[in-house]
Amino acid sequence: MRRSGLGLPPIARALVCAGPRSEVRAYDPTTEDYQAFGPADRSEGLVEIGRQLARTEAGRPLWPGDIPQPRPQ
């Protein structure tokens, strides 16, 4: 699965961009059905963004398109 932005998968990125009460539907060709993702899934995406930003080194500029990397041990 291709990731971009802050390393979020496309569904999580769409949910974050769509707003807090939005729903994103994705078609699954294996089941030939749609799967709905909503506010709870969006919250999980926001938690992941928080984790990634917390791992970003303090004072480092964060530009659009940057993917925070874990700090070296």
C-alpha positions, 0 to 999 in steps of 0.5 A: 500500500502506497503511503504519503504525507505523514506516512498515512495510508490513503484511507486514513489520509482521506478521513483526516482531510474529510472532517470529523463526522465524515465517512469514506467508502472504499471498494473491495474487489475481492468481496465486490462490496464497499467498506465504510470508514468513519469517525473512529477510524479517523481518530486512529489516524489522528493518534498515529499522526500524533505519535509520528510528530512526537518522534520527530526531533525537536527543533527540526523544521517540518515541511509539507511532504516530510515523513518523520523518521524515528530518531537513531538510537 
